[in-house]
Amino acid sequence: MGRETTTEAGRIVSDALDAFNGGDSERFLGFFAEDMRFWMVGGHPMSGTVETRAGFIELVGRVAAGLSEMITLDVINFLEAGDWVVIEAQGSAKTTAGTPYNNRYCMLWRVAGGKIVDFKEYNDSALVEATFFS
């Protein structure tokens, strides 16, 4: 995507986002440590914490199962701070019912040892619940 990065964490997250937006799930998931932690805001069945890459893969699969077009992220802001990267993004996708799923995100990523070890996602959790659990 041509993002200018100044840190190793920034490069890794930028490359992970490029893989995600390019539909290369194997490459995307390869950026995460086996013992990574993912947390999503909300009170629905996909919110909360998973403690492993395997758990994260299962969660991503649940999201993908409800979509006919996987989410693509248009990065609005990309901020690097040491081993942390924060992005603001607009997501676009379509559900299996053909309705748009366009969520707004703030994502925090922490990189250690060349892998993403922490990933936190803030989004419109009411939209997630209405889209996937109504």
C-alpha positions as CSV (number, residue, x, y, z in Angstrom):
1,M,0.0,0.0,0.0
2,G,3.0,2.3,0.0
3,R,2.8,3.4,3.6
4,E,5.9,5.0,4.9
5,T,7.0,3.3,8.1
6,T,9.8,4.2,10.5
7,T,9.9,1.1,12.7
8,E,10.1,-2.7,12.4
9,A,6.6,-2.8,14.0
10,G,5.3,-0.4,11.4
11,R,6.7,-2.4,8.6
12,I,5.3,-5.7,9.9
13,V,1.8,-4.3,10.5
14,S,1.8,-2.5,7.1
15,D,2.8,-5.8,5.4
16,A,0.1,-7.7,7.4
17,L,-2.5,-5.2,6.3
18,D,-1.4,-5.5,2.7
19,A,-1.8,-9.3,2.9
20,F,-5.2,-9.0,4.6
21,N,-6.5,-6.5,1.9
22,G,-5.0,-8.7,-0.8
23,G,-7.0,-11.7,0.4
24,D,-3.8,-13.7,1.3
25,S,-5.0,-15.1,4.6
26,E,-2.1,-17.5,4.9
27,R,0.5,-14.7,4.7
28,F,-1.7,-12.4,6.9
29,L,-1.9,-15.1,9.7
30,G,1.8,-15.8,9.4
31,F,2.6,-12.3,10.9
32,F,1.1,-13.4,14.2
33,A,2.9,-15.2,17.0
34,E,1.5,-18.6,18.1
35,D,0.9,-17.2,21.6
36,M,-0.6,-13.9,20.4
37,R,-3.5,-12.3,22.2
38,F,-6.5,-10.7,20.4
39,W,-9.2,-8.6,22.1
40,M,-12.4,-7.2,20.6
41,V,-14.7,-4.6,22.2
42,G,-18.3,-5.5,22.8
43,G,-20.8,-7.8,24.5
44,H,-21.5,-10.2,21.7
45,P,-20.2,-13.7,21.1
46,M,-17.1,-12.5,19.1
47,S,-16.0,-10.0,21.7
48,G,-13.5,-10.6,24.4
49,T,-10.1,-12.2,24.4
50,V,-8.5,-15.1,22.6
51,E,-5.1,-16.2,23.8
52,T,-3.6,-18.0,20.7
53,R,-3.2,-17.7,17.0
54,A,-5.4,-20.8,16.6
55,G,-8.1,-19.1,18.6
56,F,-7.7,-16.0,16.4
57,I,-7.9,-18.1,13.2
58,E,-11.2,-19.6,14.5
59,L,-12.6,-16.2,15.2
60,V,-11.6,-14.8,11.8
61,G,-13.3,-17.9,10.3
62,R,-16.5,-17.1,12.1
63,V,-16.4,-13.6,10.7
64,A,-15.6,-14.8,7.2
65,A,-18.5,-17.3,7.3
66,G,-21.0,-14.4,7.6
67,L,-19.5,-12.5,4.6
68,S,-19.7,-13.0,0.9
69,E,-16.8,-10.5,0.5
70,M,-14.1,-10.4,3.1
71,I,-13.5,-7.0,4.8
72,T,-11.0,-4.7,3.2
73,L,-9.5,-1.9,5.3
74,D,-9.0,1.6,4.1
75,V,-6.4,3.0,6.5
76,I,-7.1,6.6,7.5
77,N,-4.4,7.0,10.1
78,F,-1.3,4.9,10.8
79,L,0.7,5.8,13.9
80,E,3.9,4.1,15.1
81,A,5.2,4.3,18.7
82,G,8.1,1.9,19.4
83,D,6.7,-1.6,19.3
84,W,3.1,-0.4,19.0
85,V,1.2,0.6,15.9
86,V,-2.3,2.2,16.0
87,I,-4.5,2.5,12.9
88,E,-7.8,4.1,12.3
89,A,-9.5,2.4,9.3
90,Q,-12.8,2.2,7.5
91,G,-13.8,-1.4,6.6
92,S,-15.9,-2.5,3.7
93,A,-17.5,-5.9,3.1
94,K,-20.8,-7.6,2.1
95,T,-22.7,-10.1,4.1
96,T,-23.9,-13.5,2.7
97,A,-27.3,-11.8,2.5
98,G,-25.8,-9.2,0.2
99,T,-26.1,-6.2,2.7
100,P,-23.1,-3.9,3.2
101,Y,-21.0,-4.3,6.3
102,N,-19.1,-1.1,6.7
103,N,-17.5,-0.8,10.1
104,R,-15.1,1.8,11.5
105,Y,-12.1,0.6,13.5
106,C,-9.3,1.6,15.8
107,M,-6.7,-1.2,16.0
108,L,-3.7,-1.5,18.3
109,W,-1.0,-3.9,17.3
110,R,2.2,-4.7,19.4
111,V,5.1,-6.4,17.7
112,A,7.8,-8.4,19.6
113,G,10.4,-10.7,18.1
114,G,9.3,-10.0,14.6
115,K,5.7,-11.1,15.2
116,I,2.4,-9.5,16.2
117,V,1.9,-10.5,19.8
118,D,-1.0,-8.3,20.8
119,F,-3.9,-7.1,18.7
120,K,-6.8,-5.0,20.1
121,E,-9.8,-4.0,18.0
122,Y,-12.3,-1.2,18.8
123,N,-15.3,-1.1,16.4
124,D,-19.0,-0.4,16.3
125,S,-19.9,-3.5,18.4
126,A,-23.7,-2.8,17.9
127,L,-23.1,-3.1,14.1
128,V,-21.2,-6.4,14.7
129,E,-24.0,-7.8,16.8
130,A,-26.7,-6.7,14.4
131,T,-24.8,-8.1,11.4
132,F,-23.7,-11.4,12.7
133,F,-26.1,-12.3,15.6
134,S,-29.6,-10.9,14.7
